Amino acid sequence: MITIRQIKGVRQLIDAIGAGNSDPQAKGPVVVILKLWDGRIVTGSYYRGDEKPDVTGPEDIIWDNEKLNPFVEKVLRDGSGFITETGSDDTVCTLKWQIGSEPTG
């Protein structure tokens, strides 16, 4: 199941991205949809590519908002995506965050 959240401000967006995917059973590729205050949508999709994560955290949640700030500002400013990776061992979740559209179907 896709997690969908209505976001009212930048701080709430940072917190939602830091929380990552709340449903580890979600099939994807898109597992998080964040509907922004200005009508845009930020999507979080499972990522399995060659790019290294921009922000990592050893737990399921990235608690350090300062790590996320520059990447969230950049995605809002020019749409540049970024990658987060949380967890360790067999519970790693790697997501690519970008401005997107709501999946259909």
Buried (B, 14 or more C-beta within 10 A) or exposed (E): EBBEBEBEEBEBBBBBBBBBBBEEEBEBBBBBBBBBEEEBBBBBBBBEEEEEBBBBBEEBEBEEEEBBBEBBEBBBEEEEBBBBBBBEEEEEBBBBBBBBEEEEE
